[in-house]
Amino acid sequence: MSASPTVSPPRLLAFAGSLRSGSYNRRLIPVLAEGARAAGAEVELIELRDYALPVYDGDIEAEAMPQNARRLQELMARHDGLLISTPEYNGSMPALVKNTLDWISRPLPDGRSGTTLFADKVAGIVSASPGPLGGLRSLLVLRDALAKLGLIVVPQQVAVGQAGDKLHDYGELSDERQREAVHRVGAAVVRHLRVQGAAA
């Protein structure tokens, strides 16, 4: 009887949509990554501060594609999906997240659309906010933006309200029920990718 083929673990790229050092979403993203890792994924957690980009401008792109945009495109190409923890700014996702997605979606060096980097990949999204809704409205906008790029966004999502009382440090979510819910978002991404891989 022949051995079963080795199945590579899903590879996920994770980031928080905030640059602030004390950001609640920077504290939350490792909790989401932890849930995906426990389900068997390999997760690369990055800081968008390390990939600083100008506001998208076609003139800048025409002159020379920013090196950090190319680095992010290369990262996206190597991963099977995204994990994102986003703040809510004025009822929507932050400009940082939108700008990052806009630059990644620009044409690749070989002329293909950058949106091919997102096609049929899977995303899991969460948010945290000091307010009672936990950034829920930002998740609605982000879900739509990711879907338009071709990503499959798992239906599970978590918005952590009163985050100042629950996210005291990096990777520490004191509310047990919400921590388990965030873990389930990461696990859902992994589960979907495995079903997708089995059907391929």
GUTI-730563 format. One record per atom (N, C-alpha, C, O): x, y, z; residue in three letters. Coordinates in steps of 0.02 Angstrom, whole numbers, plus 32768, in hexadecimal, padded with zeros to 4 digits. Example, Ala and Ser with C-alpha at 12.3 -4.5 7.8 and 13.67 -1.06 7.14 Angstrom:
82947EE48186ALA82677F1F8186ALA82947F5B8186ALA82C87F5A81A7ALA82827F908162SER82AC7FCB8165SER82858002818ASER829E80398192SER
END
This chain:
802B7FC58000MET800080008000MET802D803E8000MET80588045802BMET8022806A7FD0SER804D80A47FCASER803B80D87FFESER800280DE8014SER806F80FE8012ALA806481328044ALA803C816C8026ALA804081797FEBALA8015818D8051SER7FF081C7803ASER801F8200802ASER80528208804BSER801082287FF7PRO803C825F7FE7PRO803D8293801FPRO800B829E8041PRO807782B18028THR807E82E5805CTHR805A83248046THR8063833C800ETHR8030833E8072VAL800B837C8063VAL802E83B58087VAL803783B580C4VAL804183E78060SER80638421807ESER8032844A80A7SER7FF884518094SER8049846480E0PRO801C848D8108PRO800B84CE80E4PRO803584E980C0PRO7FCE84E780EDPRO7FBC852880CFPRO7FEB855F80E9PRO8000855E8123PRO7FFC858E80BDARG802885C680CFARG7FFF860680CFARG7FE08618809DARG800086288108LEU7FD786648110LEU800286A08121LEU8032869C8148LEU7FF186D88103LEU801287188111LEU7FE48741813ELEU7FA98749812FLEU7FFF87598176ALA7FD6877C81A8ALA7FF287C181B6ALA802E87CC81BBALA7FC487F181BEPHE7FD9883481D3PHE7F9F885A81F3PHE7F64884A81E8PHE7FB1888C821BALA7F8088B98238ALA7F7D88F8820EALA7FAF890E81F3ALA7F418915820AGLY7F38895181E2GLY7F4589908208GLY7F2089C181FFGLY7F7889918231SER7F8889CC8259SER7FD489CF8263SER7FF4899B8269SER7FEF8A0B8265LEU80368A158271LEU80458A2882BALEU807E8A2382CFLEU80138A3C82DFARG801D8A548323ARG80398A1C8350ARG802089E58350ARG806E8A2C8375SER809089F9839CSER806189D883D0SER8068899D83DESER803289FF83EBGLY800589E4841DGLY7FC189CE8401GLY7F9189C58426GLY7FBE89C683C0SER7F7F89B6839ESER7F60897583BASER7F83894383C3SER7F1F897783C6TYR7EFC893A83DCTYR7EFD890583A6TYR7EFE88C983B5TYR7EFD891A8367ASN7EFE88E98331ASN7F4288C98328ASN7F4788908312ASN7F7788EC8339ARG7FBA88CD833AARG7FBD889A8373ARG7FE28869836EARG7F9988A683A8ARG7F96887683DFARG7F6B883983CEARG7F76880283E6ARG7F39884583A3LEU7F0988108392LEU7F2287E1835BLEU7F1287A5835CLEU7F4787FA832BILE7F5A87D182F1ILE7F7F87918305ILE7F74875D82E5ILE7FAC87918338PRO7FCC87518349PRO7F9B871E8366PRO7FA986E28363PRO7F6387348382VAL7F308705839AVAL7F1086E2835FVAL7F0586A58361VAL7F028708832ALEU7EE786EA82EDLEU7F1986BA82CELEU7F07868382B8LEU7F5886CF82CCALA7F8D86A382B1ALA7F94866382D9ALA7F9F862D82BEALA7F8D8669831BGLU7F91862F8347GLU7F5B85FB8336GLU7F6985BF8336GLU7F1E86138329GLY7EE985E58317GLY7EF785C182D6GLY7EE8858582D0GLY7F1485E482A5ALA7F2485C58265ALA7F5D8593826DALA7F5C855D824FALA7F8F85A58295ARG7FC7857782A0ARG7FB0853782C4ARG7FC6850082B3ARG7F84853F82F5ALA7F6A85058319ALA7F4484D682EBALA7F41849982F7ALA7F2884F282B5ALA7F0384C98284ALA7F3184AC824EALA7F1A84888222ALA7F7284BD8252GLY7FA2849E8225GLY7FC184CA81F0GLY7FE484B281C4GLY7FB4850C81F3ALA7FCF853A81C1ALA8014855381D5ALA80278554820FALA803A856881A2GLU8076858F81ADGLU806385D881A3GLU804785EA816FGLU8071860281D5VAL805C864781D2VAL8099867581D5VAL80C3866E8202VAL809E86A281A6GLU80D286D581A7GLU80B1871781BAGLU808887328195GLU80C3873081F5LEU80A6876D8210LEU80D487A88201LEU810E87A88217LEU80BC87D981DCILE80E5881281C9ILE80C9885281E8ILE808F885581FCILE80F4888581EAGLU80E188C88200GLU80E088F481C2GLU811388F9819FGLU80A8891481B3LEU80A5893F8179LEU80D4897A817ELEU80E68999814CLEU80E8898B81BBARG811A89C081C4ARG815B89AF819EARG817F89DC8188ARG816A896E8198ASP81A789598175ASP819F895A812AASP81CF894C8105ASP8163896A8112TYR8155896D80C9TYR813489B080B8TYR810189B28096TYR815389E580D2ALA81358A2880C9ALA812C8A39807FALA81588A2C8056ALA80F18A558070LEU80E08A65802BLEU80C18AAB8028LEU80A18AC18058LEU80CB8ACE7FF0PRO80A78B0D7FE7PRO805E8AFF7FD9PRO804C8AC77FC7PRO80348B317FE0VAL7FEF8B2B7FCAVAL7FF08B1B7F7FVAL80178B387F5AVAL7FC58AEC7F69TYR7FC98AD77F24TYR7FC28B127EF5TYR7F958B3C7EFBTYR7FF08B167EC5ASP7FF28B4C7E93ASP800C8B2D7E52ASP80438B117E51ASP7FE48B317E1EGLY7FF88B147DDEGLY80388B307DC2GLY805C8B0E7D9EGLY80478B707DD2ASP80858B8E7DBAASP80C28B6E7DDCASP80F68B637DBCASP80BB8B5F7E1DILE80F18B3C7E40ILE80FC8AF77E22ILE81348AE37E16ILE80C58AD47E16GLU80CA8A917DF8GLU80EA8A947DB3GLU81148A697DA3GLU80D78AC67D8BALA80F28ACB7D47ALA813E8ADA7D48ALA81638AC47D1CALA81538B007D7AGLU819B8B107D7FGLU81C38AD47D97GLU81F68AC37D7AGLU81AC8AB47DCCALA81CD8A787DE6ALA81A18A5B7E1DALA81908A7C7E4EALA818F8A1B7E14MET816789F97E47MET818E89F87E89MET81C889E37E89MET81708A0F7EC0PRO81948A0D7F00PRO81AD89C77F11PRO818989967F08PRO81EA89C37F2AGLN820889837F3BGLN81DD895D7F6EGLN81D589207F69GLN81C189817F9FASN8198895F7FD1ASN815889427FB4ASN813E89107FCDASN813E89617F7FALA810389457F5DALA811689037F3DALA80EF88D27F40ALA815089007F1DARG816788C27EFFARG8173888D7F35ARG816488527F2BARG818E88A17F6EARG819A88717FA4ARG815888537FBDARG815488177FCAARG8125887D7FC2LEU80E488657FD9LEU80C488377FA4LEU80A388067FB6LEU80CD88487F65GLN80B3881C7F30GLN80D587D77F33GLN80B487A47F2BGLN811687D77F3FGLU813A87987F44GLU8122876F7F80GLU811C87327F7CGLU811487917FB8LEU80F9876F7FF3LEU80B587517FE4LEU80A787187FF5LEU808B87787FC4MET804787607FB4MET804B87247F85MET802486F57F8CMET807A87257F57ALA808086ED7F28ALA809486AC7F4BALA808486767F34ALA80B786B27F84ARG80D186767FA7ARG809E865A7FD9ARG80AB86267FF7ARG8067867C7FE3HIS803786678016HIS7FF486557FF8HIS7FE2866B7FC2HIS7FCF862C801DASP7F8E86138007ASP7F54863D801FASP7F1B8633800AASP7F61866C804BGLY7F2B86958065GLY7F4486CA8095GLY7F8086D280A0GLY7F1486F080AFLEU7F23872A80DALEU7EFE8724811DLEU7EC7870A8121LEU7F1F873E8150LEU7EFF874A8191LEU7F09879481A0LEU7F4187AD81A0LEU7ED287B881ADILE7ED6880081B8ILE7EAE881381F6ILE7E7587FD81FFILE7ECC883C821FSER7EA9885C8257SER7EA888A78249SER7EDC88C78244SER7E6C88C38243THR7E678909822ETHR7E4489368261THR7E1489218280THR7E5D89728269PRO7E3789A3828FPRO7DFC89BD8266PRO7DF589AC822BPRO7DD489E68285GLU7D9E8A098262GLU7DAC8A548266GLU7DB28A6F829DGLU7DB18A74822DTYR7DBA8ABC822ATYR7D7D8ADB8209TYR7D708ACE81CETYR7D578B02822EASN7D1D8B248212ASN7CED8AF581EEASN7CD58B0481B7ASN7CE18ABB820CGLY7CB18A8C81F1GLY7CCB8A6281B8GLY7CA38A408197GLY7D0C8A6381ABSER7D288A3D8174SER7D6C8A218186SER7D848A2B81BESER7D8B89FD8157MET7DCE89E48164MET7E008A1D815AMET7DF18A4E8137MET7E3A8A198179PRO7E6B8A4E8174PRO7E8A8A54812EPRO7E8C8A248108PRO7EA18A90811EALA7EC28A9C80DEALA7EFF8A6E80D6ALA7F108A5B809FALA7F208A5D810ELEU7F5B8A32810BLEU7F4B89EF80EALEU7F7189D780C0LEU7F1389D180FEVAL7F00899080E2VAL7EEE89978099VAL7F058970806FVAL7EC489C98089LYS7EB089D38043LYS7EEC89E28017LYS7EF289C67FE0LYS7F1A8A0B802EASN7F558A1D8007ASN7F8289E07FFCASN7F9E89D87FC5ASN7F8989B7802FTHR7FB1897A8028THR7F94894B7FF3THR7FB889327FC9THR7F5289417FF6LEU7F3189177FC4LEU7F3689367F7ELEU7F3F89127F4DLEU7F3089787F7AASP7F3489997F39ASP7F78898E7F19ASP7F7D89807EDDASP7FAD89967F3FTRP7FF1898D7F24TRP7FFE89447F10TRP801B89377EDCTRP7FE889157F3AILE7FF388CE7F29ILE7FCF88BC7EE8ILE7FE888927EC2ILE7F9688DB7EDBSER7F6E88C97EA1SER7F8788E87E60SER7F6A88DC7E2BSER7FBB89107E63ARG7FD6892F7E26ARG7FF788FA7DFAARG800988C47E13ARG800089077DB9PRO801D88D57D8BPRO806088BB7DA3PRO808988DF7DC0PRO806B887B7D96LEU80A988597DA9LEU80DF88667D75LEU80CF887D7D3ELEU811E88597D84PRO815488657D54PRO814A88417D11PRO8161885A7CDDPRO812788087D11ASP811C87E47CD3ASP80DE87FC7CADASP80CC87DF7C7AASP80BE88317CC7GLY8085884E7CA4GLY804188357CBBGLY800E88527CAAGLY804087FF7CE2ARG800087E67CFBARG7FE388167D2FARG8008883A7D50ARG7FA188157D36SER7F82883E7D69SER7F9588257DAESER7F9A87E97DBASER7FA088547DDCGLY7FB088417E21GLY7F76881F7E44GLY7F7F87FE7E77GLY7F3988277E29THR7F0088067E48THR7F0587BA7E42THR7EE387967E67THR7F2E87A27E14THR7F3787597E0FTHR7F57873D7E4ETHR7F5087017E5CTHR7F7987687E74LEU7F9887517EB3LEU7F6487407EE8LEU7F72871A7F16LEU7F28875C7EE1PHE7EF387527F12PHE7EC1871D7EFEPHE7E9D87027F29PHE7EBE870D7EBFALA7E8786E37EA4ALA7E8186A17EC8ALA7EB1867A7ECBALA7E4686937EE3ASP7E3586547F03ASP7E5C86457F42ASP7E58860D7F5CASP7E8186767F5BLYS7EA1866D7F9CLYS7E6E867C7FD3LYS7E3986987FC5LYS7E7E866A8010VAL7E4D866D8046VAL7E64869F807BVAL7E9F86A3808BVAL7E3586C58097ALA7E4586F780C9ALA7E1A86EE8107ALA7DE186D88104ALA7E3886FF8141GLY7E1487028180GLY7E1E8747819DGLY7E568760819EGLY7DE9876781B5ILE7DEE87AC81CDILE7DD087B48212ILE7D9D87958223ILE7DF087DE823AVAL7DD887EF827CVAL7DE6883A8287VAL7E098859825FVAL7DCA885582BDSER7DD6889B82CCSER7DD388A68318SER7DB9887C833DSER7DEE88DE832DALA7DEB88F18374ALA7DE4893D8378ALA7E0189618350ALA7DBE895383AASER7DB1899A83B2SER7DA089A883FBSER7D84897D841DSER7DAF89E58413PRO7D9989F78456PRO7D4D89FC845CPRO7D3289F88494PRO7D2A8A058424GLY7CE28A0D8425GLY7CBE89CB842EGLY7CDC8995842AGLY7C7C89CD8439PRO7C5689908446PRO7C4E8962840APRO7C4589268412PRO7C52897D83CCLEU7C4989538390LEU7C898931837BLEU7C8889038351LEU7CC189458397GLY7D008923838AGLY7D1B892A8343GLY7D458902832EGLY7D05895D831FGLY7D1E896682DBGLY7CF7893E82A7GLY7D0F89328270GLY7CBB892982B9LEU7C9388FE828DLEU7C88891D8247LEU7C8A88F98215LEU7C7D895E8245ARG7C70897E8203ARG7CAC897A81D6ARG7CA589768199ARG7CE8897B81F2SER7D24897481C8SER7D27892F81A9SER7D4089278171SER7D0F88FC81CCLEU7D1088B881B1LEU7CE288B28175LEU7CF1888E8145LEU7CA988D48177LEU7C7B88D2813ELEU7C9B88EF8100LEU7C9488D380C9LEU7CBF89268108VAL7CE0894680CFVAL7D1B891C80B7VAL7D248913807BVAL7D43890280E5LEU7D7D88DA80D3LEU7D68889A80B0LEU7D868885807FLEU7D33887A80C9ARG7D1A883C80AAARG7D0A88498061ARG7D1B88218035ARG7CE788808054ASP7CD48890800FASP7D11889E7FE3ASP7D1488877FAAASP7D4188C47FFEALA7D7D88D47FD7ALA7DA588957FC6ALA7DBD888E7F8EALA7DAC88677FF6LEU7DD2882A7FE9LEU7DAE87FE7FB6LEU7DCE87E07F8BLEU7D6C87FA7FBBALA7D4687D27F8CALA7D4C87ED7F45ALA7D5087C77F15ALA7D4E882F7F3FLYS7D55884D7EFCLYS7D99883F7EDELYS7DA0883F7EA1LYS7DCB88327F07LEU7E0D88207EEFLEU7E1187D67EDCLEU7E4387C07EBELEU7DDE87AF7EEEGLY7DDD87687EDDGLY7DE987397F16GLY7DEB86FC7F0DGLY7DF287547F52LEU7DFC872A7F8DLEU7DBA870D7FA5LEU7D85872B7F9ELEU7DBE86D27FC3ILE7D8586B37FE5ILE7D8D86C4802FILE7DBD86B0804EILE7D5E86E9804BVAL7D6186FE8091VAL7D3486CF80B9VAL7CF886CA80ACVAL7D5186AD80EAVAL7D29867E8112VAL7CF286A58137VAL7CFD86DE814BVAL7CB886868141PRO7C8186AA8161PRO7C8D86BA81AAPRO7C7186EA81C4PRO7CB7869381CBGLN7CC686A18212GLN7CED86E28217GLN7D1C86ED81F1GLN7CDA870D8245GLN7CFF874A8252GLN7CF1875F829AGLN7CBD874E82B6GLN7D20878582B7VAL7D19879A82FCVAL7D2B87E38302VAL7D5E87F982E7VAL7D0188098325ALA7D0E884F8334ALA7D1488558380ALA7CE3884A83A4ALA7D4E88668399VAL7D5B886A83E1VAL7D4E88B283F9VAL7D7688DF83EDVAL7D1688BB841BGLY7D0588FD8437GLY7D258907847CGLY7D3B88D7849BGLY7D2689468493GLN7D46895884D3GLN7D8C893884D6GLN7DA0891A8508GLN7DB1893F849FALA7DF1891C8498ALA7E24893084CEALA7E50890884DFALA7E1E896C84E8GLY7E4C8981851CGLY7E488958855BGLY7E7889538581GLY7E0E89398566ASP7E04890E85A1ASP7E1888C68595ASP7E1B889E85C4ASP7E2488B48555LYS7E2D886D8544LYS7E71885E8523LYS7E8A88268528LYS7E8E88908503LEU7ECE888684E0LEU7F0488AF8503LEU7F1388E784F0LEU7F2088928537HIS7F4F88B78561HIS7F9688B58546HIS7FBF88DF8557HIS7FA68884851CASP7FE9887D8502ASP7FE6885884C0ASP7FB2883E84ACASP801F8855849ETYR80248834845DTYR801387EA8462TYR803287C58486TYR7FDF87D6843CGLY7FCC8790843BGLY7FA587788477GLY7F9B873C8480GLY7F8E87A784A2GLU7F69879384DEGLU7F2387B084DCGLU7F1887EC84E4GLU7EF2878484D2LEU7EAC879684D3LEU7E8C8774850FLEU7E8587378511LEU7E7B879C8542SER7E6687808582SER7E2187618581SER7E12873585AASER7DF687758552ASP7DB38759854EASP7DB78714852DASP7DC3870F84F1ASP7DAE86E08555GLU7DB7869B853DGLU7D88868B8503GLU7D9D866B84D3GLU7D4A86A08509ARG7D1A869184D4ARG7D2F86B18492ARG7D2B8692845DARG7D4486F08496GLN7D5987128458GLN7D9B86F7843DGLN7DA686F58401GLN7DC886E3846AARG7E0786C68453ARG7DF98686842BARG7E17867B83F7ARG7DCC865C8444GLU7DBA861F8421GLU7D99862F83DEGLU7DA3860C83ADGLU7D70866483DDALA7D4F8677839FALA7D81868F836BALA7D7B867F8330ALA7DB386B58381VAL7DE886CC8354VAL7E0F86918339VAL7E1F868E82FEVAL7E1F86618365HIS7E4186248350HIS7E188600831AHIS7E3485E582EAHIS7DD685FF8322ARG7DAC85DC82F2ARG7DAE85FE82ADARG7DA685DC827AARG7DB8863F82ABVAL7DC08661826AVAL7DFE86478246VAL7DFC8636820BVAL7E368643826BGLY7E738629824DGLY7E6B85E18237GLY7E8385CD8201GLY7E4A85B98260ALA7E4085728250ALA7E12856A8213ALA7E1C853C81EBALA7DE28597820BALA7DB4859381D2ALA7DD9859F8191ALA7DCB857F815EALA7E0985CD8192VAL7E3185DA8156VAL7E58859B8142VAL7E5985878108VAL7E77857B8174VAL7E9D853E8166VAL7E708507814DVAL7E8284E4811DVAL7E3784FF816CARG7E0884CB8157ARG7DF184D5810FARG7DED84A680E8ARG7DE2851380FDHIS7DCB852280BAHIS7E0385138087HIS7DF684F78052HIS7E4085258097LEU7E7785198069LEU7E8384CE8060LEU7E9484B88029LEU7E7A84A78095ARG7E84845F808FARG7E4D843F8064ARG7E5B8412803CARG7E108456806DVAL7DD9843C8043VAL7DE684507FFBVAL7DDB84297FCDVAL7DFB848D7FF1GLN7E0A84A67FAEGLN7E42847D7F8EGLN7E3E846B7F53GLN7E76846D7FB5GLY7EAD84467F9BGLY7E9983FF7F8BGLY7EB083E27F5AGLY7E6E83E27FB4ALA7E58839D7FA9ALA7E2D83987F6AALA7E2C83647F48ALA7E0A83CF7F5AALA7DDF83CE7F1FALA7E0483DC7EDFALA7DEB83D17EA8ALA7E4183F67EE6ALA7E67840A7EAAALA7E7F83CC7E83ALA7E9F83D47E4FALA
END
